[in-house]
């Protein structure tokens, strides 16, 4: 009997028809490789997000707060918001692509450290039929590619796992450590984002940033120390503190 992952793989990637390629992918699953990498894509707010370059796999928690962010934008501004967004630590570009889809007049910048992910971001824009003319992808360390520029909304899902935390083998052995590990205390990138965000936010702008549930209070304090005037911390669908919204 097939396990649930094998069944999903067969249906989603092979249309229910077993083949030699399917058997090869079953072997990949047996090594612990995540199903999302074997299939090659995940669903994210109605988009098909491809994972060709093996970026961090978008999680339901990230999808949840991205949806909250988009709901707030459309509630306040309607569908005609012409703001500027930055998806920093973009990885697959899932967050920025969701903005391109649901905020049709917005300009969206993607910032990503690893050059190999640029082609994946471009593929996710193109294959989802999004407007490439409203997208700007730059490679570099956090805000370095955006010197002197500012945005209405900055969305960030930075690396935040402490170095000494043991992760499941399916994560530790296959997903990119540079997208997971945030230094000894897990706060290295959050610390820098908190410090540098004010210089890159327009007046009245917002930072939406995912954080580790176990260090949410420390992350909150760092954002306040960086100059945020108002900060809130939201829990994810599982009741864990997960997303900081700072003004």
Secondary structure, 3 states (H helix, E strand, C coil): CCCHHHHHHHHHHHCCCCCHHHHHHHHHHHCCCCHHHHHCEEEECCEEEECCCCCCCCCHHHHHHHHHHHHHHHHHHHHHCCCEEEEECCCCCHHHHHHHHHCCCCEEEEEECCHHHHHHHHHHHHHCCCCHHHEEEEECCCCHHHCCCCEEEEEECCCCECCCCCCCHHHHCCCCHHHHECCCCCCHHHHHHHHHHHHHEEEEEEEEEECCHHHHHHHHHHHHHCCCCCEEEEECCCCCEEEEEEC
